[in-house]
Amino acid sequence: MSAVDFTLLIAAALLALGPTAIFIRRLSWAATFIYASAIVMCGLFALIGLAGLAGYGIGSSQVLPLGLPWIGANFHFDALTAFFMVILGIGGGAISLYAVGYGRHEHAPMRVLPFYPAFLGAMAMVLLAADAFTFLLSWEVMSLLSWALVLTHHQEEDTRKAAYVYLLMAGFGTMSLLLAFGLLAGPDGAYGFAAMRGVTRTPVMAAVILVLMLLGAGSKAGLAPLHVWLPLAHPAAPSHVSALMSGVMTKIALYGFIRVVFDLLGPSAWWASPAVILLGAVTAVLGILLAMMERDLKRALAYSTIENIGVIFAALGLTMAFRANGMTAAAALAFTAALFHIFNHMAFKSLLFMGAGSVLNATGLRDLDGLGGLIHRMPVTSFLVLVGAMAISALPPLNGFASEWLLFQAVLLSPQIPQAGLQLMIPAAGGLLALAAALAAAAFVRIYGVGFLGRARSDAARCAVEVDRFSLAAMGLLAALCVLVGVLPGIVIDAISPVVEAILAGRLPDQGQDAWFTIIPIAEARSSYNGLLVMVFVALSASLAAWAVHRYASRQLRRAPAWDCGFPNADPITQYSSGGFAQPLRRVLGVNLLGARETVVMPLPGDRSPARLTVEVGDPVWGRIYAPIAATVSTVSTKMNRLQFLTIRRYLSLVFLLLIFLLLGLMIWI
Amino acid sequence: MDRIAFDIAHLLAGGLLLVSFMMIYQDRMFSLLRVFAFHAVVLSLSVAWQAYNQNAPHLYITAAIALIFKAIIIPGALRRIVLQLDIHREVENVVGIGVTMLAGIGLSALSIVLMLRVTNTADAFAREDMAFALSVVLLGLLMMVTRRNAVSQIVGFMSLENGMILAAAGAKGMPLVVEISVAFSVLVAFIVIGVFLFRIRERFDSVDVNVMDRHRGDQR
């Protein structure tokens, strides 16, 4: 049995597990059975993917007599699919393990159970599809199932709104993909991926397809300004679904973009790449700034997903720029950085969403200003979230640093590009990315500091208890992965290299032979990074510091009132709030970029009402892009509404005049 | 022979267009129905001539259907309807005859210029037929738009359909099944509209579509 058959079988089993959940709903072990099966099948996905990256089963394909006539449903398993299978397998497996514990707390588990395994299966189908119809069908099934999952808590008004916005954006995205595939297929109707690769296209046509893919896959992944659904929908879903959507589904969207733009479309003209780089960099800054301002823990994480998607898109844009100039080694570096970051983001964003879910479970709160002090009540969760937060802030020796370091190595190669415009633009975009990376660290210091450190701001946080062992095991698994990959990045780079080789016909130098797991992307004289060394250094210096503190400090534990300097009986509310922590950045960057406004209402002398500080900050994209579109649609439909009340003869006249108009147009055109 | 065949086809198709113009300026119900019957006769002649020229016996059936249904049965039935509804004295043009005629001339010019330009690779028979057929279709639509009475709107619709049959007969290779199904659909449409006319009449005491509009619930 070839790899593609085996994977298809598992995907079909996952899809079939959905309806099965309905039949076994009365059994007490239904949820455990569904999630446990999902773990097993995701584990198999990961194994198949890893085997594929090692070279087994690559290039196998299968045609089923479904789908479009004469074409059938084509499935293919290549290195790119194998890589994303690993993402889906590890991410889906860990999240399913988490769900075994987390799912018990769900009020209405049957709103999740039928859709959850089918959603995993649909994502696998997207990865396997090798013709336009199968791809779009799987994509749409994936969208609709995730929509159903977003609607789990449908009693809440916000959830319904989020699901509606998500459905609209998903519909728009699929429409763009449909047009993109129509153009890809060309006039001869080459709907199979293999046939699409053979079609020759003009640069303009390729650029149009690229724009459509940016709209279609970009709206799914969360590329600005199409990201608006993401911070609404991801937090609205139950936390394991949020983790799956943010950690895995956005990667499937990126897979769609990579498959079409890098594999099917082939090398594009150099002038197509700046748009992608710039969009990615702007998305990164916008996303992380909004994450910085957000009070809701899960929504802040969703905004941070947008940032990471922006970073990945910028890396993909760099790959396009290098590839258009035939700089294969540089392109391979940027592409490796993109794929590496995709893997890393799967690991730490899933981990962080699981952590947010654990906090939600333990306290019932998502509002950062109600949390605090969780490190005392939930020490293990807090530690694992800390690992995730450090990883996403790109602190060495964790995995986030390795991939972002590779990306900046690629940015530093930009002077070798012959086009002056790109030479100027890429460092500027690199500056934006560096800003985003720094802001990400600030944002996660804020989330961790306000949420987990300090003292509890509410009774719920004061009484929080540690979550169950399944959840901790799942988070521990991903945290270990973050550390392991960060310490040994060379192994991951070598594992990715078959994918890079298949797409770009070039790869990074083999990292396996460098001593002590050093990674050297270009040449040793230029740059190298050793995660293990940093790890050892951090461990040694921290141990030394700890030893010194314990050796020379008093052994007696003293507990003294905090903040007692002239401020007795301090309430926990006097701690930094999430808004207070964000204030400096809000004043510096938020006023111009996000249109943030602060208003202070001071009571008149003698008036005993409290003074009020109100902060208004939100996504500027809503006001600047979506509100005018919505207003226009509303105005036009109100005007068009009159057409509903015409007389029969007027309707006929309209049809008649339109016909005449079209005929006249035809006459002039020919 | 070929030359004469072409001329006769041209004559018959042109005749159909001419009869369409005659329909436009009829402002009495009975005369309109008579002209409509004549329209169908000319159509069936034209189709029969195409059948003879193309050596396509099934077109004779089309011609016979046109003759029997459209020249005899439908005008007869419409005449009964008009008598029963007692609307044979009504004059019901929305726009004046002169303006309508001018619009009709413009439409014919448009369709002929357009069709001759679009179909310059097709053979001469089909081209002429297509050009005239489009004019007849447009004139039928014009009649539906400029009339107030439901019965004359039906007549406009039927003449529009005649134009389509003319086009279909001109294009070689149209299967018989399609023609028969078209003929049947027209018949069914006629029956349905006829039934509706009586229902409307029972309800509103008129078949003037403006009166119906006034009765619509959502009228503003």
Interface residues (C-beta under 8 A of the other chain):
Chain A: Q644 F645 T647 I648 R649 L652 S653 V655 F656 L659 I660 L663 L664 L666 M667 I670
Chain B: V94 L107 L110 S111 V113 L114 R117 V118 L138 L141 L142 M144 V145 R148 V209 N210 M212 D213 D218 Q219 R220
